[in-house]
Amino acid sequence: MSEAFVASQAPGTDMVVPGASGAVRFWRRLRSQRAALVAAAVVALLVLVALAAPLLTAIEGQDPTTYHPSLIDSARGGVPVGSFGGISGDHWLGLEPQTGRDLFARLVYGARVSLGVALAATVVQVVIGVVVGVAAALGNRWVDQLLSRFTDIIVALPLMIMSLALLAIVPSSFPRPVLVALVIGLIAWGNIAKIVRAQTLTLKGLDYVSAARLSGWGTWRIARRELLPGLAAPVITYAALLIPQNITVEAALSFLGVGVKPPTPSWGQMLTAADVWYQAAPQYLLLPAGALFLTVLALTVLGDGIRTALDPRAASRLRVGAGRKQEARADKGGAE
């Protein structure tokens, strides 16, 4: 019925929904933003490095868990032997103080953990948020009230404190990266559920949804065929902004010692002991901190670019506002 229309533009808005013509419009708008394209290239490079971590470490001839005690100066408290933290042809970025593990191998494998946990947590948040938000908007008054109040409770929960409590009581035998992703996803889906509920209530009152209801379609068929395409743009936008937030949360949990446990490498875990060794081996602090900063910055810029490409109304308002100011100045100049 209305799928062809919805595939290109969300009804009543300028928001592009992924589809045949919608994808072309989205790409054109995204391509016009140089910062977003640079951020996308950085994100693609980071993902490639994470996926190719085994190949890169094989080329170097190292792995993230092997100790090299012969390359550690125990007389100086565990500082790597050699200049610049033990950088050499065999160890491209030097060694981890006290353990002698290869820093390059731990850095690229840490990218796998940080990006993987953040992406998995985002998927969990999106799935739960969309299901709860749509169910609240399409249910009767009691269902809506119950789900909305439950969502309010979830939003009010302090993410870090709840994560610390849950991660501390789960047995260490449970795979830690999976556990961290689940904990973040199960605690932090409230905001996306609110966004989905509000957008679903807006779409529910449009003519094409009413026409589908009058034609005899059931509630969940309408949701699947008519509402979900219209929800794609806001959900994608919010999910793109959730990924850098989840990377930061994972790093913070690992830094506090309740996230990913050794010997599994994680950028947050690498920062845990870096404050002790940063004077002797500065790259032990600078490399994971720089990688974390670059990843979060690139994902944030890319997420903002996706938001603008999907819903360029904010940018249009800025252009219109600037144009009106210029016209006002021109009129004032002419009057003088």
C-alpha positions in Angstrom: 0.0 0.0 0.0 2.3 2.7 1.2 5.7 0.9 1.3 6.9 2.6 -1.8 6.3 6.0 -0.3 7.7 5.1 3.1 10.8 3.7 1.6 11.9 7.1 0.5 10.7 9.5 3.1 9.0 9.3 6.5 5.5 10.7 6.3 5.1 14.3 7.3 8.9 14.8 7.8 12.1 15.4 5.9 13.6 12.2 7.4 14.9 9.7 4.9 14.1 6.1 5.5 16.5 3.5 4.0 15.0 2.2 0.8 15.5 2.3 -2.9 15.4 6.1 -3.5 15.8 6.9 0.2 19.3 5.3 0.2 20.4 7.5 -2.8 19.2 10.6 -1.0 20.8 9.6 2.2 24.1 9.0 0.5 24.0 12.3 -1.3 23.4 14.2 1.9 26.1 12.2 3.8 28.6 12.7 1.0 28.2 16.5 1.2 29.5 16.4 4.8 33.3 16.1 4.7 33.7 15.6 8.4 31.3 12.6 8.4 33.1 11.0 5.5 36.5 11.4 7.2 34.9 9.9 10.4 33.5 7.0 8.3 36.9 6.3 6.9 38.4 6.3 10.4 35.7 4.0 11.7 36.1 1.6 8.7 39.9 1.5 9.3 39.4 0.7 13.0 36.9 -2.1 12.1 39.4 -3.4 9.5 42.2 -3.4 12.1 40.0 -5.2 14.6 38.9 -7.9 12.1 42.5 -8.3 10.8 44.0 -8.5 14.3 45.2 -12.1 14.0 46.8 -11.3 10.6 48.5 -8.2 11.8 49.9 -9.9 14.9 51.0 -12.8 12.8 52.9 -10.4 10.5 54.6 -8.9 13.6 55.2 -12.4 14.9 53.6 -11.8 18.3 50.4 -12.5 20.2 48.6 -10.6 23.0 49.1 -13.1 25.8 52.7 -14.3 25.6 55.0 -13.0 28.4 58.6 -11.9 27.5 60.4 -11.8 30.9 63.8 -11.6 29.3 62.9 -8.2 27.9 61.9 -6.7 31.2 64.3 -5.0 33.6 63.3 -6.4 36.9 65.9 -4.3 38.7 64.1 -1.1 37.7 60.7 -2.5 38.7 59.6 -4.1 35.5 60.3 -1.4 32.9 60.9 -2.7 29.4 64.5 -3.0 28.2 65.5 -0.6 25.5 64.4 2.9 24.5 60.9 4.0 24.0 59.4 1.2 26.0 61.1 -1.6 24.2 60.2 -0.6 20.6 62.0 -2.8 18.1 61.5 -4.7 14.8 59.9 -7.5 16.8 57.8 -5.3 19.0 56.4 -2.4 16.9 54.9 -0.4 19.7 57.0 -1.8 22.6 56.2 -4.0 25.5 53.7 -3.9 28.4 55.6 -3.0 31.6 56.1 -5.8 34.2 54.6 -8.5 32.0 56.4 -7.9 28.7 53.4 -8.7 26.6 53.5 -7.1 23.1 51.7 -3.7 23.2 50.7 -3.7 19.5 49.1 -7.1 19.7 47.1 -6.1 22.8 46.1 -2.8 21.2 44.6 -4.4 18.0 43.0 -7.2 19.9 41.6 -4.6 22.4 39.9 -2.9 19.4 38.0 -6.2 18.8 36.8 -6.3 22.4 35.9 -2.6 22.6 34.1 -2.4 19.3 32.5 -5.8 19.6 31.1 -5.2 23.1 29.8 -1.7 22.1 28.1 -3.0 18.9 26.5 -6.0 20.7 25.3 -3.8 23.5 23.8 -1.4 21.0 22.0 -4.3 19.2 20.5 -5.5 22.5 19.4 -1.9 23.4 17.8 -1.4 20.0 15.9 -4.7 19.9 14.5 -4.3 23.4 13.8 -0.6 22.9 11.9 -1.1 19.6 9.8 -4.0 21.0 8.8 -2.1 24.2 8.3 1.2 22.5 6.1 -0.2 19.7 4.1 -2.4 22.2 3.5 0.6 24.5 2.3 2.7 21.6 0.0 0.1 20.0 -1.3 -1.4 23.3 -4.3 -0.3 25.3 -4.1 2.3 28.0 -3.1 -0.1 30.7 -0.4 -1.7 28.6 0.9 1.7 27.7 0.9 2.9 31.3 2.6 -0.2 32.5 5.4 -0.3 29.9 5.9 3.5 30.1 6.3 3.4 33.9 8.7 0.5 33.6 10.7 2.3 31.0 10.9 5.4 33.3 12.3 3.1 36.0 14.9 1.8 33.6 15.9 5.3 32.5 16.3 6.4 36.2 18.6 3.5 37.0 22.3 4.7 37.3 24.0 2.7 34.5 27.5 2.5 36.1 26.3 1.6 39.6 23.9 -1.1 38.3 26.6 -2.5 35.9 29.2 -2.6 38.7 26.7 -4.5 40.9 25.7 -7.0 38.3 29.2 -7.7 37.0 30.6 -8.2 40.5 28.1 -11.0 41.4 28.3 -13.0 38.1 30.7 -15.9 38.2 34.0 -15.3 36.5 33.5 -18.4 34.3 30.9 -16.6 32.2 32.5 -15.0 29.1 33.3 -11.5 30.2 32.9 -9.6 26.9 29.5 -11.2 26.4 28.5 -10.4 29.9 29.5 -6.7 29.7 27.5 -6.4 26.4 24.4 -7.9 27.9 24.6 -5.9 31.1 24.9 -2.6 29.2 22.2 -3.6 26.8 19.8 -4.7 29.4 20.1 -1.6 31.6 20.4 1.2 29.0 17.5 0.6 26.5 15.0 3.0 28.2 15.8 6.1 26.1 15.4 4.4 22.7 12.1 2.9 23.9 10.8 6.4 24.7 11.9 7.6 21.3 10.2 4.7 19.5 7.0 5.1 21.5 6.7 8.8 20.7 7.4 8.2 17.0 5.0 5.3 16.8 2.2 7.4 18.3 2.9 10.1 15.6 2.9 7.6 12.8 -0.2 5.8 14.2 -2.4 8.9 13.4 -1.4 9.2 9.8 -3.8 8.5 7.0 -2.0 5.6 5.4 -2.0 3.7 8.8 -5.7 4.4 9.2 -6.3 3.1 5.7 -4.4 -0.1 6.5 -6.5 -0.5 9.7 -9.7 0.0 7.8 -8.7 -2.5 5.2 -8.7 -5.2 7.9 -5.0 -5.5 8.7 -4.1 -6.7 12.2 -2.1 -4.6 14.7 1.2 -6.4 14.3 0.9 -6.6 10.5 0.4 -2.8 10.5 3.4 -2.5 12.8 5.6 -4.7 10.6 4.5 -3.3 7.2 3.6 0.3 7.9 5.2 1.5 11.2 8.6 -0.1 11.3 9.8 1.5 8.0 8.9 4.9 9.4 10.9 4.1 12.6 14.0 3.1 10.8 15.5 6.6 10.5 15.2 7.7 14.2 16.3 4.2 15.4 19.4 4.2 13.1 20.2 7.8 14.1 20.1 7.0 17.9 21.9 3.7 17.5 24.8 5.5 15.7 25.1 7.7 18.7 24.8 4.9 21.2 27.9 3.0 19.9 30.5 5.6 21.1 28.7 5.9 24.4 28.8 2.1 24.9 32.5 2.1 24.1 33.1 4.6 26.8 31.0 2.6 29.3 32.9 -0.6 28.5 36.3 1.2 28.9 35.1 2.6 32.3 34.0 -0.7 33.6 37.2 -2.4 32.5 39.2 0.5 34.1 37.3 -0.1 37.4 38.2 -3.8 37.3 34.8 -5.3 36.7 34.7 -5.4 32.9 36.9 -7.5 30.7 39.4 -9.5 32.7 43.0 -10.4 31.9 44.4 -11.9 29.8 41.7 -10.7 27.4 43.0 -7.3 26.1 40.8 -4.2 26.4 41.6 -0.6 26.1 40.0 0.2 29.4 41.8 -2.6 31.1 45.1 -1.3 29.6 44.5 2.1 31.1 43.9 0.5 34.6 47.6 0.2 35.3 48.9 2.8 32.9 49.0 5.6 35.5 51.7 3.6 37.3 53.9 3.2 34.3 53.3 6.3 32.1 56.6 8.0 33.1 58.7 4.9 32.3 56.7 3.8 29.2 54.5 6.7 28.0 53.0 4.8 25.1 51.4 2.4 27.6 49.1 5.2 28.5 49.0 7.2 25.3 48.2 4.4 22.8 45.1 3.0 24.4 43.9 6.4 25.5 44.5 7.8 22.0 42.8 4.9 20.3 39.8 5.2 22.6 39.6 9.0 22.0 39.9 8.6 18.2 37.2 5.9 18.1 34.7 7.8 20.2 35.3 11.0 18.3 35.0 9.4 14.9 31.8 7.5 15.9 30.3 10.6 17.4 31.0 12.7 14.3 29.7 9.9 12.0 26.6 9.5 14.1 25.9 13.3 13.9 26.5 13.1 10.1 24.0 10.2 9.8 21.5 12.2 11.9 21.8 15.2 9.6 21.6 13.0 6.4 18.5 11.2 7.6 16.8 14.4 8.9 18.4 17.5 7.4 15.7 19.8 8.9 18.1 21.2 11.5 20.6 22.1 8.9 17.8 23.6 6.8 16.7 25.7 9.7 20.2 27.0 10.1 20.4 27.9 6.5 17.0 29.6 6.5 17.8 31.5 9.7 21.1 32.7 8.2 19.3 33.7 5.0 16.7 35.7 7.0 19.5 37.5 8.9 21.2 38.4 5.7 18.0 39.7 4.2 17.3 41.7 7.4 20.8 43.2 7.2 20.3 44.0 3.5 17.0 45.7 4.2 18.5 47.7 7.0 21.4 48.8 4.7 19.0 49.8 2.0 16.9 51.8 4.4 20.0 53.7 5.6 
